[in-house]
Amino acid sequence: MPAKASIESFDLTLRSGIRLACRASGPTHAPMLLFLHGFPEAAFVWDDLLLHFGARYRCVAPNLRGYAGSSSPVEIEAYRAKHLIADIAGLIDALGGGVEALIAHDWGGAVAWGLAAQRPDLLRHLVIVNSPHPATFLRALQHDPAQQAASAYMNFLCRPDSETLLEENDFARLWPFFTNMGASSATHWGGGWLTEAVRDRYRAVWRAGLTGGCNYYRASPLRPPTAADSAVMTIRFAPEVVTVRVPTLVVWAEDDIALPPSLLDGLEGFVPDMRLVRVAGATHWIVHERPQLVIAAIEAELAR
């Protein structure tokens, strides 16, 4: 019977010089699962999955560049997609080669979509949790007023003072991210996932600095058009650049207010080998809300 997994922490410096603070579990020579978090999260959100899969896999969850303990370059350009993708390719190389599955949520998913399209040789499976494919997201940002309104928070995060505003009054503007994006259970601290203990873990991450996380939004042209900035309207993706041909599982919580299920429309055209799991009654924060459901979906994907 496999030994019960535990979680360890380590720092790994890539050939590029970028340092990534990682959480990990499982035997070092087992097949690898790699987990990528989103905003305003950190690697700890994957702990339930690290403990589950660590009995059979080497599981690694880095804090992405700009997040607590990892390198945080000052230049906004350092957070462009090509650099984020290079970090994960470099991490896979440093850990010994390809991964059995790349599992990602939110901004981690944006990085994972790009890596899977550009470097399919590095992974056998892709698992996306509520993170829109760049082509369907671009379409919605250009043509869907409802999506433009739902994504308006991105323009706030691009403000030069956004991290200062987010830090005020015990992060008073950040906690509503968990409710405004649909986490109704978070309003009941005693019965939902956003307990005081979880809040303290988030505080520790946020106190390490929010500039890196905000720079992801500042560096990306994929945000709603405004009178002052309509650059998104000029973007075009060649299909071959964004088509993902590795076997892919998409887990989509249907009560995600910021990223509605309409972003799935036409996705099969860019992901021909795709299995879709829709989850009614769950929100953008499904990794917190329904970890066992996410685990079961991943188990089924790894088995196919």
N, C-alpha and C positions, 0 to 999 in steps of 0.2 A: 504494500500500500504506500503511495507517495507520501513523503513527509509534508506536514502542513506548511504552507508558504508563509514567509514573513517579508516585511518591506525594509529595504536598505536604501541608503542615500549615497551618492557619489557625484563628483564633478568630473567632467570629461572635456578636455581641450581638443578641438578639431584641428586639422592641418591648417585651416584658415586662420587659426588663432582665436576663434570664438569658443568661449567656455559655456557649456550647458550643464546646469545642475539637474541631476536625474534622480528619480525614485525607481526602484527596481525590485523584482522578486523572481524566484525560481532559479534552477541550476543554470550555470553560465554556458553549458554546452548543449542545452536543449534548443529546439526550434524557437525562433524569436517572434514575439508580438511587440509592436511599437505603438504607443498611445500618444496622441497630440491633443492638447487642451485648447480652449478658446479664451475669449475675453468676457468678463474680467476674472478669469479663473487661474488655475495653476495645476501642476501635475498631480496634486493630492486628490483632485476630483475623481481620479481613476483608481483610488485605493481598493475599493471593493472588487474591481476587476483584476487588479494585480494579485490580490490574495486568492481569488478563485482560479485564475489561469496559471498562477505561479507553481501549482502542483505539477504541471506538465510542460510548461513553456518558460523560456526566459522572457520576462516582461519588463519593458523599459518605458518610462514616461518622463520625458525631459520637460523642464521649464523652458519654453521657447525663448529665443533671444529677446531681451527687453524685460523679462520677468525675473522674479526674485532669485538671486543667486547666480543667474546666467549673465553673460556679457550684455551690456546695454549701450550700444554705440550711440553717440550724440546725434549724428547726422540723420535726418529723416529719410534720405535716400537709402540708407542702410537697411530699411525695413521694406524695400520693394520685394515683390514676390520672388524674383530670381535669387535673392540672397537667402530668403527664408527656405526656399526649396533646396538650395545648396547646403544649408545647415543640416537638413534631415538626410540628404544623400551622404554628407560627410559623416553624420552620426552612424548611419547604417554601415558605412565602410569601417569606421573605427570599432564598431561592435562585432565585426567579423564577417560581414556580407549580408546577403538578402534576408528579408523577413518573411515569415509565414503570412502575417497580416499586418497591415497598417490601419489603425483604428483611430478615427479622428472626429472631433466635434467643433462646430462654430469656426473660428479662425484657423484652428488646427485642420479642419476639413478643407478650407481654402488652400492651405499648403499641400495637403494630401492629394487633392484633385490635380494640382499642378505636377506633383512628383509622379503620380501614376500615369499621367499623359506623357510626360517627358522621359521618364526612366522606368518603364514597365519591367525591366530586367531586375529591379531591386525588390519586387514584392510579388507574392503569389496571390494574395487576396487584398482587396480594399474594402474597408468598412467605414461608411460615412453616417454620422448621426447629426441630423438637422444642420446641415451646411450646404448651401445651394451650389450647384454646379455653375461655373463662371458663365457659361453660355446662357442658361436659363435666367440667371440673376441679371445679367446684362440686359437681356430682352425686357425683363420686368422693370428695371430701373429706367430704361429708355421710354417705355410705352405704357406702363401700368400706373396710373395715378395712385391707386391704393398701395402699391408697393413703395412708391416714392414717399408717401406719407408714413408708412410703417418703418421706413429706413431713415427718417429724418434725423434720428438720434446720431447717425453717423456724421452728419455735418456739425453737430454740437461737439463731438469728440475730436473734430479737426481744428477746433478753435485753438489759438496759441495759449489760452489760459485754461483749457479744459481740465488738465490734471489738478491745477490749483483749486478750481471750483469743486471737483469731485472729492478732494481731500477734506473740505470744510465740514465742520460739525459732525465728526465721526462718520464721514463718507455719506452724508445724508442724501446726496444725489445719486450714489451708486446702488444703495439697497433697492430703490424702486426698479432697477433693471430686472430684478428677480420677480417682481410683480407685474411690471408693465409689459414684460415679454411672456406673460401668461401663467406665472407660477402661483396660482391661487393658494396652493397649500402653504406657501411661504408666509402668508399672512397669519397663520396660526402657529406660533413658534413652538408650542408644546406638542402639537400633533403632526406638523409638517416637517420637511427636511431641513429647513433653515433654523436650526436650533441655535442657542447661544454659543455652543461649542463650535458649530460650523461657522458661525459669524466670526468667532475669534480666529479661526484658520484663515478666513478671507482677510480679516484686518491685518494679520501678519504679512500676507502677500502684498496687500495694497500699501502698507507702510514702507515696504522696500522700494516703492516708487511706481508711479502710474504712467510716467512719460513714455516708456517703451511700448506699453499696450496702446496708448493713444497714437503713437507714431505709426502703427499698422494702418490706422484709418487715414492719417495724414499722407502716407506714402501711396495709398491705393487710389486709382482713378475711379474705382467702382463704388460710387456713392451717388445719391440723388442729385439731379441737376438743380442749380439755383440760378438766380439772375446774375450772380457774380461768377459762377463756375459751372459751365455746362460741358466740360470736357468729356464726360461720360457719353455724350451723344455722338461723339466722333469715333468711338471705339468699335472695331470689328474684330471678331475672332475667326481665323481660318479653321474650318471644321477639323482638319487633321491635327491642329495644335491642341485642341481641347477634347479630342476623343480619347476615351479611356477603354482599353481593350482587355485589362485584367479582370477576372471575376470580381464582381462588386456587389456588396450588400449595402442597401440604403435603408436605414431605420429613421422613420419620420414621425415625430410627435405632431398630431394634427391640430393641437391647440396652441401652437407657436404663433403668437401675434405678429412678431417681427418678420417671420419667415413662413408664410402660409403655404398650404399644400399645393397651391397653384404653381409654385416653383418646380414641381415635379412634372408638369405638363411638357411633353416632348423630350424628357430626359433620356428615354430609351434610344433616341437618335444619336446621342453622344456616348452612351454606355451600353453597347449591344449585349454584353453578358452581365445582366443586372437582375438581382432579386430585391424586391421592394417589400418592406414590412411597415405598414401604416399602424400607428398606435393612437386610437381615440382616447380622449381624456387626459393626455399627457402634454407637456409644454416643452419649450426650448430646453429646459433644465432636466430632461428625462434621465440623464445619467445619475442625477441625484434622486429623482422621484421614483424611477423604476429600474434600479440596477439589475435586478434578477431577470427582468424581461430583456434588457440589452444583452446580458450574458447569454441567455438562451438563444437569442437570434445569432450571436456570434458563433456559438457552439455549432449551430446548424450550418452556418456558412463554412466553417472550418471543415466540416464533415463532408461537404459536397465536392 
